[in-house]
Amino acid sequence: MDFEKLNKYLLICAGAVFAFILITVTSFKLTNRGKMDEYRKQDPSPEKVVNLSARKNDKVSAYTALGEIRAVTKDAAESGKKGIVCVRPWFSYPEGDSVMFEELSDKNRKIKLIFSEYFGQFTTKELYSRGEKKVKEDLLELINEELVLGKITGVYFDAYIFLE
């Protein structure tokens, strides 16, 4: 008989734990619904972009040698604090354009400086409001202005993180 009482007690405890977890997860999802939409949509990988371009007969290659760039943003007027933007960019350019690849490699430092100067013009809040798409369009234009032997066709971010 003691085992029957123990089994009932364990069953009631397991049910209570399950109900607690269910209520906690549900309330978390409901209270954070708006915040979930703020996360950025991840850009496709370089391999995926190259493969997709091959299907469209507009083949591109990926330049991924820049690595991570950390840039300091402009002071925020209300707080006087600067932010840090960590970005890991890569570019697409016409496939087989070895001259373009060499120019990108030679101008690696200049391109990193373009990123630093661009992010330094804006506060973190201004960058949020511009949106990632506009930031990429601006950077595409700035980088292509610097290039002489060809043009990049797209700017992508493996990482785009703001630190405060």
Disulfide bonds with the S-S distance in Angstrom:
none
